[in-house]
Amino acid sequence: MFRLRTKEIRFGSGEN
């Protein structure tokens, strides 16, 4: 739950 949310936040609010 924490890994999937961290990946989405890092790829959604960091790469985009």
N, C-alpha and C positions, 0 to 999 in steps of 0.2 A: 504493500500500500504506500509505503514511503518512497520506495525506489521508483515506482512508476510515476509518482507525483513529482518527484525531484527531476526526473528526466524530462517530463513534459514542461515543467517550469523553466528548466535550463535551456531547452530547445525552443521554447515558445517565447520566453522573455530574455533570451540571451543571444540566440543565433538569428532570430527574425528581427 
